[in-house]
């Protein structure tokens, strides 16, 4: 039964990674579009860099947990 828990935990971590990429990706895309159309000044790209850095690191951490079979809110596999 522990094997199925690890698969389920990995699936939850994969869903968390996808949700993270969506939650961070939409504002990044919208900000890029706003800069492209001249609605906001180009220095706003600094905020985009911060969002890419934080969202990317968080998403990659969830992907690593998904590959290891660890639940999103846990540090180690369940026994």
Protein Blocks (a to p, Z undefined) as FASTA:
>chain_A
ZZmmmmmmmmmmmmmmmmmmmmmmmmmmmmmmmmmnomacfklmmmmmmmmmmmmmmmmm
mmmmmmnopafkbcbdcZZ
